[in-house]
Amino acid sequence: MIKRISLAILLSGNGSNLQAIIDKINDGNLKADIKIVISNKKDAFGLKRASENGIKTFILDHNDFENRESYDEELIKIIKKEEVDLVVLAGFMRILGSNFVSNFLNKIINIHPSLLPKYPGLNTHKKVLENNDKEHGVTVHLVNEGLDSGPIIGFIKLKVDKKQSEKDLEDKIHKLEHYIYPKILSEFQEGKISIDDNKVLINKVFYKNGKEYLN
């Protein structure tokens, strides 16, 4: 029997990637259990999405803590109680410190709306349009102590229409996110993706800059 993968999902806002993961679980294309959804913002719509699907939620407001370290310590305790296989960042708008990363080494993944290492951080769609880039995309990567700098697992890209608005580009990128994130989680669950010495192996093959996925 193939083991289901267990997840803790961290978010700060709308939770559309959470919904994409839930949908794939419900239709049988992702064999996973979301043990808990944690948000640093009490009004995050993603919490409602989780509750409506019977998933445990927890609000851990960073404003209630003196510093990043004390916040991360409490976050570590909550997640460890769930004994999950992966910590999935789905629009979690906080940088996680070294202590958190070391406690879940090679178990934290993030999705970022750019073709990393290009445009880490915020406002990626705006930067793509301002710089007249021909391509834009989405990257899924392991999380390390840097900003969007961990080893790349996979990416997916599209051609940029210079005439489109930033909002139109963002909407197209969201569709790619909703495709690639559940797919990569499925490949973790199936054992196709593994981590060896901080290197990502897909079907036991090392991809230096991550594997390209096609929609």
C-alpha positions as CSV (number, residue, x, y, z in Angstrom):
1,M,0.0,0.0,0.0
2,I,1.4,3.4,-1.0
3,K,1.7,5.8,1.9
4,R,-0.3,9.0,1.9
5,I,1.7,12.1,2.5
6,S,0.9,14.3,5.4
7,L,1.1,18.1,5.1
8,A,1.1,21.3,7.3
9,I,0.2,24.3,5.2
10,L,1.2,27.8,6.1
11,L,-0.6,30.8,4.6
12,S,-1.3,34.5,5.1
13,G,-4.1,35.3,2.7
14,N,-6.6,34.1,0.1
15,G,-5.4,30.5,0.1
16,S,-6.0,29.7,-3.6
17,N,-3.0,27.3,-3.7
18,L,-4.5,25.6,-0.6
19,Q,-7.8,25.2,-2.5
20,A,-6.0,23.7,-5.5
21,I,-4.3,21.2,-3.2
22,I,-7.6,20.4,-1.5
23,D,-9.3,19.9,-4.9
24,K,-6.7,17.5,-6.1
25,I,-7.0,15.5,-2.9
26,N,-10.8,15.4,-3.2
27,D,-10.7,14.2,-6.8
28,G,-8.1,11.5,-6.0
29,N,-5.2,12.9,-7.9
30,L,-3.2,13.6,-4.8
31,K,-3.0,11.1,-2.0
32,A,-2.4,13.4,0.9
33,D,-3.8,14.5,4.3
34,I,-3.6,18.1,5.3
35,K,-3.1,17.8,9.1
36,I,-3.3,21.6,9.8
37,V,-3.5,25.0,8.2
38,I,-1.7,27.7,10.1
39,S,-2.0,31.5,9.4
40,N,-0.2,34.5,10.9
41,K,-3.3,36.6,10.0
42,K,-6.7,35.9,11.7
43,D,-8.6,37.3,8.7
44,A,-6.9,35.1,6.1
45,F,-9.5,33.7,3.7
46,G,-7.5,30.5,3.5
47,L,-8.6,29.6,7.0
48,K,-12.2,29.6,5.9
49,R,-11.3,27.3,3.0
50,A,-9.7,24.9,5.4
51,S,-12.6,24.9,7.9
52,E,-15.1,24.3,5.1
53,N,-13.2,21.2,4.2
54,G,-12.9,19.9,7.8
55,I,-9.2,20.7,8.2
56,K,-7.8,21.8,11.5
57,T,-6.8,25.5,11.6
58,F,-4.6,27.6,13.9
59,I,-3.9,31.3,14.0
60,L,-0.5,32.3,15.2
61,D,-0.3,36.1,15.0
62,H,3.2,37.4,14.7
63,N,2.1,40.6,16.4
64,D,1.7,38.6,19.6
65,F,5.5,37.8,19.8
66,E,8.5,40.0,20.7
67,N,10.7,38.8,17.9
68,R,11.0,36.4,15.0
69,E,12.8,33.8,17.0
70,S,10.0,33.4,19.6
71,Y,7.4,33.2,16.9
72,D,9.3,30.5,15.1
73,E,9.8,28.6,18.3
74,E,6.0,28.4,18.8
75,L,5.4,27.6,15.2
76,I,7.9,24.7,15.4
77,K,6.1,23.2,18.5
78,I,2.7,23.4,16.7
79,I,3.9,21.7,13.5
80,K,5.9,19.0,15.3
81,K,2.8,17.8,17.2
82,E,1.3,17.0,13.8
83,E,4.2,14.8,12.7
84,V,3.9,15.8,9.0
85,D,6.0,14.8,6.0
86,L,6.2,18.3,4.5
87,V,5.7,21.9,5.5
88,V,4.0,23.6,2.5
89,L,4.2,27.4,2.2
90,A,1.2,28.7,0.3
91,G,1.4,32.4,0.4
92,F,3.0,32.6,3.9
93,M,4.3,36.2,4.0
94,R,7.0,35.7,6.6
95,I,10.7,34.8,6.3
96,L,11.4,31.7,8.4
97,G,14.6,31.8,10.5
98,S,17.5,29.4,10.6
99,N,16.1,27.6,13.7
100,F,12.8,26.8,11.9
101,V,14.6,25.7,8.7
102,S,17.0,23.4,10.6
103,N,14.1,21.8,12.5
104,F,12.4,20.8,9.2
105,L,15.5,20.4,7.0
106,N,14.6,19.4,3.5
107,K,10.9,19.2,4.4
108,I,9.8,22.8,3.7
109,I,8.7,23.8,0.2
110,N,7.6,27.1,-1.3
111,I,6.0,28.3,-4.5
112,H,7.2,31.6,-5.9
113,P,5.7,33.6,-8.9
114,S,8.9,34.0,-10.9
115,L,11.5,32.0,-12.7
116,L,14.0,31.9,-9.9
117,P,16.7,32.9,-9.4
118,K,15.1,35.9,-11.2
119,Y,13.0,38.2,-9.0
120,P,13.0,36.8,-5.5
121,G,10.7,38.7,-3.1
122,L,7.6,40.7,-4.1
123,N,6.2,42.5,-7.1
124,T,7.4,39.9,-9.6
125,H,4.7,40.5,-12.3
126,K,5.4,44.2,-12.3
127,K,9.2,43.6,-12.7
128,V,8.6,41.2,-15.6
129,L,6.5,43.8,-17.5
130,E,8.8,46.7,-16.7
131,N,11.9,44.8,-17.9
132,N,10.1,43.6,-21.1
133,D,10.8,39.9,-20.2
134,K,9.8,37.4,-22.9
135,E,9.0,34.7,-20.3
136,H,7.5,34.5,-16.8
137,G,6.6,31.6,-14.6
138,V,6.4,29.8,-11.3
139,T,9.1,28.0,-9.3
140,V,8.7,25.4,-6.6
141,H,11.7,25.2,-4.3
142,L,13.1,23.9,-1.0
143,V,13.3,26.5,1.6
144,N,16.6,27.5,3.2
145,E,17.7,30.5,5.2
146,G,17.8,32.8,2.2
147,L,15.0,34.7,0.4
148,D,13.6,32.3,-2.3
149,S,17.1,30.9,-2.7
150,G,16.7,27.2,-1.8
151,P,17.3,24.3,-4.3
152,I,14.8,24.4,-7.2
153,I,12.5,21.4,-7.5
154,G,10.6,22.4,-10.6
155,F,9.3,25.3,-12.7
156,I,6.7,26.1,-15.3
157,K,6.7,29.1,-17.6
158,L,4.7,31.0,-20.1
159,K,5.3,33.6,-22.8
160,V,4.7,37.2,-21.9
161,D,2.3,39.3,-23.9
162,K,3.6,42.9,-23.6
163,K,0.2,44.3,-24.1
164,Q,-1.4,42.5,-21.2
165,S,-2.0,44.2,-17.8
166,E,-0.3,43.2,-14.6
167,K,-3.6,41.7,-13.3
168,D,-4.0,39.6,-16.4
169,L,-0.4,38.3,-16.1
170,E,-1.0,37.6,-12.4
171,D,-4.2,35.6,-13.2
172,K,-2.3,33.4,-15.7
173,I,0.5,32.8,-13.2
174,H,-2.1,31.7,-10.6
175,K,-3.4,29.1,-13.0
176,L,0.1,27.7,-13.4
177,E,0.6,27.7,-9.6
178,H,-2.6,25.7,-9.1
179,Y,-1.3,23.1,-11.6
180,I,2.3,22.7,-10.6
181,Y,2.0,22.7,-6.8
182,P,-0.3,19.7,-6.4
183,K,1.6,17.9,-9.2
184,I,4.9,18.2,-7.3
185,L,3.3,17.2,-4.1
186,S,2.0,14.1,-5.9
187,E,5.5,13.3,-7.0
188,F,6.8,13.6,-3.5
189,Q,4.0,11.2,-2.4
190,E,4.8,8.7,-5.1
191,G,8.5,8.8,-4.2
192,K,9.5,10.3,-7.6
193,I,11.1,13.3,-5.8
194,S,13.7,12.8,-3.2
195,I,16.3,14.9,-1.4
196,D,19.9,13.8,-1.1
197,D,22.6,16.0,0.5
198,N,20.4,19.1,-0.1
199,K,20.1,18.1,-3.8
200,V,16.7,17.5,-5.5
201,L,16.5,14.2,-7.3
202,I,13.5,13.5,-9.7
203,N,13.3,9.8,-10.6
204,K,16.8,9.6,-9.1
205,V,18.1,12.2,-11.6
206,F,19.7,15.4,-10.4
207,Y,18.4,18.6,-12.0
208,K,20.8,21.4,-11.2
209,N,18.2,24.1,-12.0
210,G,15.1,22.1,-11.4
211,K,12.8,20.2,-13.7
212,E,10.6,22.0,-16.2
213,Y,7.0,21.0,-16.0
214,L,4.6,21.5,-18.9
215,N,0.9,22.2,-18.4
